[in-house]
Amino acid sequence: MTSNRHWSKEETERLIYRIESIPELWDVNHEHYKDRNKKRRAIATLADEFNAECTEVTRKLHNLRTQLNSELRKLRKRKRRNENDDSIKSGWQFFEALSFMIPSTRFDETSINNLDAENQDGDSLLDILEIQVNAQDHPVPPSFVPKRNSTTHKDDTALDTALQILQARDDDQIFGDFVAAALRSINTPQLKTTLKLRIQRALLEVQEKDLSL
């Protein structure tokens, strides 16, 4: 497998902007969300636009989703400690750009589980993202930001909903926590990095095979 590509901030913002225009990649309520062929074509289109391999685009989307989930969990913990503090925001630079992924309506239990385990629908890394951020500290360049109405920043209710969604746990989440705990127990940075790369490559290989079935 080729080495991972370095994505600049500008390229990442452009990619996120394009993802928003392809709802079958992230909107569980979209009519084509479970259509693997459409998802493969969408990934291929993005790969062509960004002069990258499909596996690299998939990896990048997966990393964005993982970081987004991590940011939402951090916000949940901070809000638990400071229930009356409405100023709590994420400091991640791509949080606001991905805010379209934060649920703005009430989800049923199945959809709630999907925010942390959307990849259980059989498309794994292709089922990407969820979010919201402090735009004043980390603004997205206007050339890449889609037109939004006056509710650009999700209100606290939407954020609370997203954070509650992440509380739902399943077997895969429990296993993920186990892997994370094991990684934290490794004291040698180089060994830890090597293990992370092997896990990531194994996931990509299996998910590519799954998509070809």
C-alpha positions, -999 to +999 in steps of 0.1 A: +000+000+000+013+035-008+022+059+020-005+082+033-009+115+015-005+148+033-037+168+031-033+206+034-058+226+054-072+240+021-075+206+005-093+192+036-117+221+036-124+215-001-130+178+005-154+185+033-173+210+011-176+183-016-187+157+010-216+179+020-228+179-016-229+141-017-254+131+010-254+094+002-220+093+019-232+105+052-270+111+055-286+079+069-320+091+057-309+096+021-326+073-004-292+062-018-274+059+016-273+021+014-264+020-023-229+007-024-225+013-061-233+050-058-209+053-028-181+037-048-188+061-077-188+090-053-155+080-038-140+075-073-152+110-083-136+125-052-104+106-058-102+119-094-109+155-083-082+154-057-057+133-077-057+106-050-064+069-047-098+058-036-083+041-006-066+074+004-099+094+001-116+067+022-088+069+048-091+106+050-129+105+055-125+078+082-099+100+100-122+130+099-151+110+113-129+096+141-117+130+150-152+144+149-165+117+173-136+124+196-144+161+196-181+155+204-171+132+233-148+159+247-177+184+245-200+160+262-175+156+291-169+193+294-207+201+294-212+175+321-187+194+343-200+228+334-237+224+328-244+261+329-216+271+305-231+278+271-198+290+257-182+256+254-170+250+219-147+227+200-112+240+191-108+216+162-103+236+130-127+215+109-155+212+134-176+240+120-171+230+084-185+196+093-214+210+113-239+198+086-234+163+100-248+171+135-284+159+137-309+188+137-339+166+143-349+139+168-334+105+159-348+071+168-326+046+187-314+029+155-302+062+140-286+072+173-265+041+173-255+048+137-237+079+146-210+059+163-215+027+143-227+038+108-201+015+094-222-015+106-245-009+075-218-027+055-200+003+041-178+010+071-153+037+062-175+052+035-201+062+060-185+093+073-188+122+098-208+144+124-201+179+140-201+218+152-173+245+162-162+279+172-162+296+139-148+328+153-116+310+163-114+287+133-133+302+103-136+283+071-126+303+040-157+317+022-147+301-011-153+267+004-183+274+026-217+265+012-245+291+016-262+287+050-291+304+066-290+324+098-288+291+118-252+284+107-242+277+142-262+248+156-279+257+188-273+240+221-303+217+216-287+203+185-254+199+202-270+182+232-288+158+209-255+149+192-237+144+225-266+122+238-264+101+206-228+093+213-237+078+246-252+048+229-227+019+230-226-014+211-202-043+209-181-026+183-177+005+205-168-016+235-141-034+214-129+000+201-125+011+237-105-021+244-082-014+215-077+022+227-069+011+262-043-014+248-027+013+227-024+036+257-006+008+276+022+008+249+051+030+261+072+030+230+059+057+205+074+039+175+058+006+183+025+023+190+026+041+156+035+008+138+005-009+154-019+019+145-008+017+109-013-021+108-047-018+123-057+009+098-044-011+069-062-042+080-095-022+083-091-007+048-083-041+033-114-058+049-137-029+040-125-029+004-133-066+002-167-060+018-175-034-008-166-057-036-191-084-025 
